Amino acid sequence: MGPLPELLAIDGIMIVVAAWFAIGLVGIAALHDFRLVGRVLFPLSAVLSIAISGLALYALPGAPQTAVLAIGLPDLPFHLRLDALSAFFLALLGLASAGISVFAGGYFRQGEGTPPGLLCLHYHLFLAAMAMVMLADDAYAFMVTWEVMALSSYFLVTTNHRIAEIRRAGFLYILVAHVGAIAILLCFGVLQANTGDYTFANMRAQSLSPFWASCAFLLALFGFGAKAGLLPLHVWLPEAHPAAPSPVSALMSGVMLKTAIYGLVRVNFDLLGSPLWWWGVVALVVGLATALFGVVFAAAQVDMKRLLAYSSIENIGLIVVGLGLAIVFAAYRMHSLAALALVASLYHCVNHALFKSLLFLGTGSVLHATQERNLGKLGGLMRYMPWVAWTSLVGVIASAGLPPSNGFVSEWLLLQGFLFTGELPNPYLRMLVPVFAAGVVLVAALAGYVMVKFFGVIFLGRPREEKLASAHDAGGLERLGLLWLTAGCVLLGLFPVAVIEVIDPITYALVGRGLAQSGRAGDWLLLAPVSAERASYSPLLFLVVIATVVLLAFVLVRRFYHGRVRRAAPWDCGFPMQTARMQDTAEGFGQPIRQIFEPFYLMKRELPSPFDAAPRYKVTVEDPLWGWVYLRIAAVTEALSRWVGMLQRGRISIYLLYSFLTLVTLLLFTQA
């Protein structure tokens, strides 16, 4: 059997995109047919996701492929390009959305806001738009599909639009999305260098001055940062994720945020050419501030979906830290280390897509089984929801960055990049960068703390509410989706060298080096990103050691201690009147972090009266940036709107006066 035709990959991907759109139209035709939408269309969508991932992985090591779609405005078609970078993110889209779509087929219920057929249309428009964003090879195609992605995801966020809070969250999301889109459009305007040609090929050919190149970088960081949730443009994310259905939250956090990372990589490493070193410092500062802010606020949350939303902010911050480090290395022509930092960021992109999607889907199952998002009303669910518990445990281990999980690999690679910043020629950077490395270590430690809180409060201990005893485990399709994402987390953690070989063509194309192609990644068993003498890691050997120790302990206890299983009540600390309320709560678990990082929070305490029959102490943690920045912007905007509104009196005589004054002004300027 001969090789596949060269253009089969991009043609096949376009067929998948068209099929997603067709599935959405079928959903509209069967607007209220819940069984067809949930049991047929969403599983079919998952098959298409696997197909697009396979096509993208096939095309990734090959030469770029191009196509032109004669749609849109006259003489302004869509230019498409499938290269290594777009293929990688398309594969990420397919891998994550396959599990999410299968889960969604068993998750969505009748009577939850939007009719199932309309929800199906929004969902698949969202998938198709994200795929087209990654294929776009001109600013026109990019912005059109970017806006379709924003609008379709807005309707998904507001699925249960009958609730006022959800409508407010959707409005905030679409507002920040459009502000970011304006910055992206201005960035493309700078990149085309007044040529009138908005294709990416023309932008690559331009040689911008340092000033205009810096303007394009800052606009891209602002515009894509608004979609990614970078500080201080993060405010929509903790509101939209809890408002959206859990599969939508998984798709937004796991995939949509990565389209923003894709845009940052595309602009900074492909369209802009040679970067300046201070761009990397700006990205490092913004990324680390975002990561610290996200993890500190995640530790204080009592809503499980808001906790995961802030955790997503933290992970996006780490990804941008890696990109900033890669920019610094690339600016000083340290291409091998730039490749290492870029590999760490891209690896963490796919890792976060899988483990955060897995955790959001797990919370969705918990929400359906208990009707609770508040951590203070959960607990002990492992005995009632074992499937959700053990798959969520895999996601928790990965999110905490513990070996041999996939989350550990990408964070370890990032720290390896920081270890070689001593080779930078700039002495001020050599002093500054270790501070960033220490910040990354602090973020990683706090992330482990947050995940212990998340899993322990939800699944361990005793149920805090009587109704939890009737909680049910995930259904068949939900289990299949959870297993798909769990398997992805495990495989990405155990075979990092194979993943690096997949990423290698991207770094080779963008920074001129690759870890595997330069022989630095190691063999399939041992990951040595720089050299085996400097640092190496073998997840399989690590797993074997852990399994051996556990098995040896089990055998020794059974053989030499007592040889039987004993069941007894747990130790009650000498007080037999134990209740579920005596367990550590989410608020109590997060109290040390709240005390240490109290200046970061805006806290409101509700103190009980000594005469209350059932005294309760409540602490509400709010984002101080909301009051410091956004409420002030809203006040200024409202004042300007009132002033402009004074011009519109509704009287024809006033409007005629405006016209007369305008004509007089034009005549005066003409005479001058």
C-alpha positions in Angstrom: 0.0 0.0 0.0 1.5 3.3 -1.1 1.9 6.5 0.9 -1.1 8.7 1.5 -1.6 11.7 -0.8 0.1 14.8 0.4 -3.0 17.0 0.8 -5.1 14.3 2.4 -4.4 15.7 5.9 -5.7 19.2 5.4 -8.5 18.0 3.1 -9.5 15.5 5.7 -9.5 18.0 8.5 -11.7 20.3 6.5 -14.1 17.4 6.0 -14.2 16.9 9.8 -14.9 20.6 10.3 -17.7 20.4 7.8 -19.1 17.2 9.5 -19.1 19.0 12.8 -21.1 21.8 11.3 -23.5 19.2 9.7 -24.0 17.6 13.1 -25.0 20.9 14.5 -27.5 21.4 11.7 -29.0 17.9 12.4 -29.3 19.0 16.0 -31.4 22.0 14.9 -33.6 19.7 12.8 -34.1 17.5 15.9 -34.4 20.4 18.3 -36.1 18.5 21.2 -35.0 14.9 20.4 -32.8 14.4 23.4 -32.1 10.8 22.7 -30.8 11.5 19.1 -28.6 14.4 20.3 -27.2 12.7 23.4 -26.9 9.1 22.2 -26.0 9.5 18.6 -24.7 13.0 17.7 -22.3 13.6 20.5 -20.7 10.1 20.3 -20.4 10.6 16.5 -18.7 13.9 17.2 -16.2 12.1 19.4 -15.3 9.8 16.5 -14.7 12.9 14.4 -12.4 14.3 17.1 -10.3 11.1 17.0 -10.1 11.4 13.2 -9.0 15.1 13.3 -6.3 14.2 15.9 -5.0 11.3 13.8 -4.9 13.5 10.7 -3.1 16.2 12.5 -0.5 13.9 14.0 0.1 12.3 10.6 0.7 15.8 9.1 2.8 17.2 11.9 6.3 16.0 10.8 5.6 16.8 7.2 5.9 19.9 5.1 3.3 22.7 5.5 0.1 22.2 3.5 -2.0 25.1 2.2 -5.5 25.6 0.9 -7.8 28.4 -0.2 -11.5 28.5 0.6 -13.5 30.8 -1.7 -15.8 32.0 1.0 -16.2 35.3 2.7 -16.0 38.7 0.9 -15.3 39.1 -2.8 -11.6 38.7 -3.6 -10.9 38.0 0.1 -10.9 34.2 0.5 -9.9 32.2 3.5 -6.2 31.2 3.3 -5.5 28.0 5.3 -2.2 26.5 6.4 -1.5 23.2 8.2 2.0 23.3 9.6 3.6 21.6 12.6 2.3 24.2 15.1 -1.3 24.1 13.9 -1.2 20.3 13.6 -0.1 20.0 17.2 -2.9 22.2 18.6 -5.4 20.4 16.3 -4.3 17.1 17.8 -4.7 18.6 21.2 -8.2 19.7 20.2 -9.1 16.2 19.0 -7.7 14.3 22.0 -9.5 16.4 24.6 -12.8 16.9 22.7 -13.1 13.2 22.1 -13.4 12.4 25.8 -15.5 15.5 26.5 -18.0 14.8 23.7 -18.5 11.2 24.8 -19.1 12.4 28.3 -21.4 15.1 27.2 -23.6 12.5 25.4 -24.4 11.0 28.8 -24.3 14.2 30.8 -26.8 16.7 29.3 -30.3 16.4 30.7 -33.6 17.6 29.4 -35.0 20.8 30.8 -31.6 22.5 31.4 -32.1 25.8 29.7 -31.2 25.6 26.0 -33.0 22.9 24.0 -30.7 19.9 23.3 -30.7 20.5 19.5 -29.7 24.1 19.8 -27.0 23.2 22.4 -25.7 20.7 19.9 -25.4 23.4 17.3 -23.5 25.8 19.6 -21.2 23.0 20.8 -20.2 21.9 17.3 -19.9 25.4 16.0 -17.5 25.9 18.9 -15.4 22.9 17.9 -15.4 23.8 14.2 -14.4 27.5 14.9 -11.5 26.4 17.1 -10.2 24.1 14.4 -10.5 26.9 11.8 -8.6 29.3 14.1 -5.7 26.9 14.1 -5.8 26.6 10.3 -6.2 30.3 9.5 -3.4 31.7 7.4 -4.6 35.3 7.1 -5.9 37.9 9.5 -9.4 37.9 7.9 -10.0 34.1 8.3 -8.5 34.2 11.8 -10.7 37.1 13.1 -13.9 35.7 11.6 -13.4 32.3 13.1 -12.1 33.8 16.3 -15.4 35.7 16.7 -17.5 32.6 15.8 -15.6 30.8 18.6 -16.3 33.6 21.0 -20.0 33.8 20.2 -20.7 30.1 20.2 -18.9 29.7 23.5 -21.0 32.6 24.9 -24.2 30.8 24.1 -22.7 27.6 25.7 -21.8 29.5 28.9 -25.4 30.9 29.1 -27.0 27.5 28.5 -29.1 27.8 31.6 -29.9 31.4 30.8 -32.9 31.6 33.1 -30.6 32.3 36.0 -29.5 36.0 36.3 -26.0 35.2 37.6 -25.3 33.0 34.5 -26.5 35.8 32.2 -24.1 38.2 34.0 -21.2 35.8 33.7 -21.9 35.4 30.0 -22.0 39.2 29.5 -18.7 39.6 31.3 -17.1 36.9 29.2 -18.2 38.2 25.8 -17.2 41.8 26.9 -13.6 40.8 27.7 -13.5 38.5 24.6 -14.3 41.5 22.3 -11.8 43.8 24.0 -9.2 41.2 23.4 -10.3 40.7 19.8 -9.8 44.5 19.2 -6.2 44.2 20.4 -5.6 41.1 18.2 -6.9 43.0 15.2 -4.7 46.0 15.9 -1.7 43.5 16.2 -2.4 42.2 12.8 -2.7 45.7 11.5 0.9 46.4 12.8 2.2 43.1 11.4 1.1 43.8 7.8 3.3 46.9 7.9 0.9 49.1 5.8 1.1 46.8 2.8 -2.6 46.1 2.7 -1.8 42.3 2.5 -3.2 40.6 5.6 -1.9 37.1 4.8 0.4 35.5 7.3 2.9 34.9 4.5 3.2 38.6 4.0 3.5 39.3 7.7 6.4 36.8 7.9 8.2 38.7 5.1 8.1 42.0 6.8 11.0 43.4 8.8 9.5 45.7 11.5 11.4 48.2 13.4 12.0 47.4 17.1 9.3 49.9 18.1 6.5 48.5 15.9 7.6 44.9 16.6 7.3 45.7 20.3 3.8 47.2 19.7 2.7 44.1 17.9 4.1 41.9 20.8 2.3 43.9 23.5 -1.0 44.0 21.6 -0.7 40.2 21.1 0.0 39.6 24.7 -3.0 41.8 25.7 -5.4 40.3 23.1 -4.6 36.7 23.5 -4.1 37.2 27.3 -7.7 38.3 27.5 -8.8 35.0 26.1 -6.3 33.0 28.1 -7.1 34.6 31.4 -3.8 36.4 32.1 -3.7 38.9 34.9 -5.5 41.3 35.1 -7.8 40.1 32.3 -8.7 37.0 34.2 -11.9 38.1 35.7 -14.3 36.4 33.3 -12.8 33.0 33.8 -13.9 32.3 37.5 -17.4 33.5 36.6 -17.9 31.8 33.2 -16.6 28.3 34.2 -19.0 27.8 37.1 -21.9 29.2 35.0 -21.3 26.8 32.1 -22.3 23.1 32.0 -19.3 21.0 33.0 -18.5 19.6 29.5 -18.5 23.2 28.3 -16.2 24.2 31.2 -13.9 21.3 30.2 -13.8 22.3 26.6 -13.2 26.0 27.4 -10.5 25.3 30.0 -8.9 22.4 28.2 -9.0 23.6 24.6 -10.2 27.2 24.1 -7.6 28.7 26.5 -5.0 26.9 24.3 -6.2 28.7 21.2 -4.9 31.9 22.9 -1.6 30.1 23.6 -1.5 29.1 20.0 -2.0 32.7 19.0 0.9 33.9 21.2 3.2 31.2 19.8 2.2 32.0 16.3 2.8 35.7 16.6 5.9 35.7 18.7 7.9 32.8 17.1 6.5 32.7 13.6 5.2 36.1 12.4 7.4 38.5 14.4 10.8 36.9 13.6 13.7 37.6 16.0 12.4 38.6 19.4 13.8 41.2 21.8 15.0 39.9 25.2 12.8 42.2 27.2 9.6 40.7 25.6 10.5 37.5 27.4 10.9 39.3 30.7 7.5 40.9 30.3 6.0 37.4 29.6 7.8 36.0 32.6 6.5 38.7 34.9 2.9 38.4 33.7 3.0 34.6 33.6 4.4 34.2 37.1 2.0 36.9 38.5 -0.9 35.0 36.9 0.3 31.6 38.2 0.7 32.9 41.8 -2.6 34.7 41.7 -4.4 31.7 40.4 -3.1 29.2 42.8 -3.4 31.4 45.8 -7.1 32.1 45.0 -7.7 28.5 44.2 -6.6 27.5 47.7 -9.2 29.8 49.2 -12.2 28.6 47.1 -15.2 26.7 48.5 -16.9 26.2 45.1 -15.3 23.2 43.3 -15.8 24.7 39.8 -14.4 28.1 40.8 -11.4 26.3 42.4 -10.7 24.5 39.1 -11.2 27.8 37.2 -8.5 29.5 39.3 -6.3 26.4 38.9 -6.6 26.9 35.1 -5.4 30.5 35.6 -2.4 29.1 37.4 -1.6 26.6 34.7 -1.9 29.2 31.9 0.5 31.4 33.9 3.0 28.5 34.0 2.7 28.0 30.2 3.3 31.7 29.6 6.3 31.6 31.9 7.7 28.9 29.7 7.1 31.0 26.6 8.8 34.0 28.2 11.8 31.9 29.0 11.9 30.6 25.4 11.7 34.2 24.1 14.7 35.2 26.3 16.8 32.3 25.1 15.8 32.9 21.5 16.7 36.6 21.8 20.3 35.6 22.8 20.5 32.9 20.1 20.6 30.1 22.7 18.5 27.9 20.4 18.8 24.6 22.3 17.6 26.1 25.6 14.9 28.0 23.7 13.7 24.6 22.3 13.7 23.2 25.9 11.6 26.0 27.3 9.2 25.9 24.3 8.8 22.1 24.6 8.0 22.5 28.3 5.2 25.0 27.5 3.7 23.0 24.6 3.9 19.8 26.7 2.1 21.5 29.5 -0.6 22.7 27.0 -1.6 19.2 26.2 -1.2 18.0 29.8 -3.5 20.7 31.0 -6.0 20.0 28.3 -6.3 16.5 29.5 -6.1 16.6 33.3 -8.2 19.8 33.6 -10.9 18.4 31.3 -10.9 15.3 33.4 -11.4 17.2 36.6 -14.1 19.4 35.2 -16.0 16.3 34.0 -15.5 14.7 37.4 -17.1 17.8 39.1 -19.9 17.5 36.6 -20.7 14.0 37.7 -20.5 15.1 41.3 -22.8 18.0 40.6 -25.4 15.8 38.8 -25.3 13.2 41.6 -25.5 15.6 44.5 -26.8 18.9 43.1 -24.0 20.6 45.1 -21.0 22.6 44.1 -20.1 23.8 47.6 -17.3 21.8 49.1 -18.7 22.4 52.6 -21.7 20.2 51.7 -19.8 17.3 50.1 -17.5 14.5 51.4 -17.2 10.8 51.5 -18.2 10.3 47.8 -15.6 7.8 47.1 -17.8 5.0 48.5 -20.7 6.1 46.4 -18.9 7.2 43.2 -15.8 5.0 42.8 -15.4 5.5 39.1 -15.5 9.3 39.3 -13.2 9.2 42.4 -10.4 7.1 41.0 -10.4 8.9 37.6 -10.4 12.2 39.3 -7.5 11.0 41.5 -5.5 10.6 38.3 -6.3 14.1 37.3 -5.5 15.4 40.8 -2.1 13.7 40.8 -1.4 15.2 37.3 -2.5 18.7 38.3 -0.4 18.6 41.5 2.6 17.7 39.3 3.5 14.5 41.2 5.6 11.9 39.4 5.1 9.8 37.4 2.2 11.9 36.1 2.2 14.0 32.9 2.0 17.2 34.9 5.3 16.4 36.6 7.1 16.0 33.2 6.3 19.4 31.8 7.0 21.3 35.1 10.3 19.3 35.5 11.3 20.4 31.9 10.4 24.0 32.7 12.6 23.9 35.8 15.4 22.3 33.8 15.3 25.3 31.5 15.6 27.7 34.5 18.7 25.8 35.7 20.6 26.9 32.6 19.8 30.6 32.8 23.2 31.1 34.3 24.6 30.9 30.8 22.7 34.1 29.8 25.1 36.9 28.8 23.0 39.6 30.6 24.1 39.8 34.2 20.9 41.4 35.4 18.9 38.5 33.9 21.1 36.1 35.6 20.2 37.7 38.9 16.5 38.0 38.1 15.6 34.7 36.6 16.4 32.6 39.7 13.6 34.6 41.4 11.2 33.4 38.7 12.4 29.8 39.2 11.7 30.1 42.9 8.2 31.4 42.1 7.5 28.5 39.8 8.5 26.1 42.6 6.2 27.9 45.0 3.4 27.7 42.5 4.0 23.9 42.1 3.9 23.4 45.9 0.7 25.3 46.3 -0.9 23.5 43.4 -0.3 20.2 45.3 -1.9 21.8 48.4 -5.0 22.8 46.3 -5.4 19.4 44.8 -5.2 17.7 48.2 -8.0 20.0 49.4 -10.1 19.4 46.2 -9.9 15.6 46.3 -9.9 15.1 50.1 -12.9 17.3 50.8 -15.1 15.9 48.0 -14.3 12.2 48.1 -12.7 11.3 51.5 -14.0 11.4 55.0 -17.7 11.2 55.8 -20.7 12.7 53.9 -21.5 16.2 55.3 -25.1 15.9 54.1 -27.6 13.1 54.5 -28.6 13.3 50.8 -25.1 12.3 49.7 -25.9 8.7 50.6 -28.1 8.5 47.5 -25.4 9.8 45.2 -25.0 7.7 42.0 -21.9 7.0 40.0 -21.3 8.1 36.4 -23.2 6.5 33.6 -21.8 4.4 30.7 -21.0 7.2 28.3 -19.7 9.4 31.1 -17.3 6.6 32.3 -16.1 6.2 28.8 -15.2 9.9 28.5 -13.5 9.8 31.9 -11.5 6.7 30.9 -10.3 8.3 27.7 -8.9 11.4 29.4 -7.5 9.2 32.2 -5.6 7.0 29.7 -4.3 10.2 28.0 -2.9 11.5 31.3 -1.2 8.2 32.1 0.3 7.7 28.7 1.6 11.3 28.5 3.2 10.7 31.9 4.8 7.4 31.2 6.2 8.0 27.7 7.5 11.6 27.6 10.2 10.9 25.0 7.6 9.9 22.5 5.7 13.1 23.2 8.8 15.2 22.8 9.5 13.5 19.4 6.0 14.7 18.3 6.7 18.2 19.5 10.2 18.3 18.1 9.3 19.4 14.5 7.5 22.5 16.0 10.6 23.7 17.9 12.8 22.9 15.0 10.6 25.1 12.7 10.2 28.0 15.2 13.6 28.2 17.0 15.9 26.1 14.7 16.5 23.3 17.3 14.8 20.2 18.6 15.5 18.0 21.6 15.0 14.7 19.9 16.6 15.7 16.6 19.7 16.9 18.5 19.9 13.6 20.4 19.2 15.3 23.8 15.9 13.8 24.7 17.3 10.3 25.3 15.9 6.9 24.5 12.3 5.8 25.0 13.0 4.9 28.6 15.1 7.8 29.9 14.3 11.5 29.5 17.5 13.6 29.4 16.6 17.0 27.9 20.1 18.4 28.1 22.4 15.4 28.9 22.2 12.3 31.0 25.0 13.6 33.1 23.2 16.8 34.0 19.6 15.5 34.6 17.5 12.6 33.6 14.2 11.1 34.5 12.5 7.8 33.8 8.8 7.7 34.7 8.5 3.9 34.0 11.4 3.1 36.4 9.8 5.5 38.9 6.5 3.7 38.6 8.1 0.3 38.9 9.9 1.4 42.1 6.6 2.7 43.6 4.8 -0.5 42.6 7.6 -2.7 44.0 7.6 -0.9 47.4 3.8 -1.1 47.7 3.8 -4.8 46.8 6.7 -5.6 49.1 4.9 -3.8 52.0 1.7 -5.7 51.3 3.5 -9.1 51.2 5.5 -8.4 54.3 2.5 -7.4 56.3 0.4 -10.4 55.1 3.3 -12.9 55.5 5.0 -11.8 58.8 2.5 -9.7 60.7 -0.8 -11.4 60.9 -1.7 -12.7 57.5 -5.3 -11.6 57.6 -7.5 -8.6 56.9 -9.1 -7.0 59.9 -11.9 -4.6 59.9 -12.5 -2.2 62.8 -13.8 1.2 63.5 -11.3 4.0 63.0 -9.7 5.5 66.0 -11.9 8.2 67.4 -9.2 10.1 69.4 -10.9 9.1 72.7 -14.2 10.9 71.8 -16.8 8.5 70.5 -19.4 11.2 69.6 -17.9 11.9 66.2 -20.0 13.7 63.5 -19.3 14.8 59.9 -19.1 18.4 61.1 -16.0 17.6 63.0 -14.0 17.0 59.8 -11.7 19.6 58.3 -13.7 21.8 56.1 -12.7 23.6 52.9 -12.5 26.8 54.8 -10.4 25.3 57.5 -8.1 23.6 55.0 -7.5 26.9 53.3 -7.1 29.0 56.4 -3.2 28.8 56.6 -3.0 30.0 53.0 -5.5 32.8 53.7 -3.4 33.9 56.6 -0.1 33.8 54.8 -1.4 35.6 51.6 -4.0 37.8 53.3 -2.8 41.0 51.5 -3.8 39.3 48.2 -7.4 38.8 49.2 -10.4 41.0 49.8 -12.1 39.1 52.6 -15.5 39.6 54.2 -16.2 37.9 57.5 -19.6 37.2 58.9 -19.1 36.7 62.7 -21.8 34.8 64.7 -23.5 36.3 67.8 -22.9 34.6 71.1 -26.6 34.3 71.4 -27.2 32.4 68.1 -28.8 29.0 68.5 -26.7 27.7 65.6 -23.7 29.9 65.2 -21.8 29.9 61.9 -18.7 31.7 60.9 -18.3 32.5 57.2 -15.5 34.0 55.2 -16.0 35.3 51.7 -12.9 35.8 49.6 -13.2 38.2 46.7 -10.8 39.4 43.9 -9.5 42.8 44.9 -8.7 43.6 41.2 -12.4 43.7 40.5 -12.9 46.7 42.8 -9.5 48.3 42.1 -9.7 48.1 38.3 -13.0 47.0 36.8 -15.5 48.8 38.9 -13.5 52.1 38.4 -13.5 51.5 34.6 -17.2 50.8 34.8 -17.8 54.1 36.7 -15.8 56.1 34.2 -17.6 54.5 31.3 -20.9 55.2 32.9 -20.0 58.9 33.4 -18.8 59.3 29.8 -22.0 57.6 28.6 -24.2 60.0 30.5 -22.2 62.9 29.1 -22.5 61.6 25.5 -26.1 60.9 26.1 -26.7 64.6 26.7 -26.0 65.2 23.0 -29.0 63.0 22.1 -32.0 65.1 23.2 -34.6 63.7 20.9 -35.4 67.2 19.4 -35.1 67.9 15.7 -34.0 71.5 16.3 -31.0 70.3 18.4 -30.0 67.9 15.6 -30.3 70.7 13.0 -28.1 72.8 15.2 -25.4 70.1 15.3 -25.6 69.8 11.5 -25.2 73.6 11.1 -22.2 73.8 13.5 -20.6 70.9 11.7 -20.9 72.6 8.3 -19.5 75.9 9.7 -16.5 74.0 11.1 -15.8 72.3 7.8 -16.0 75.6 5.9 -13.6 77.2 8.4 -11.1 74.3 8.0 -11.5 74.5 4.2 -10.7 78.2 4.1 -7.7 77.6 6.4 
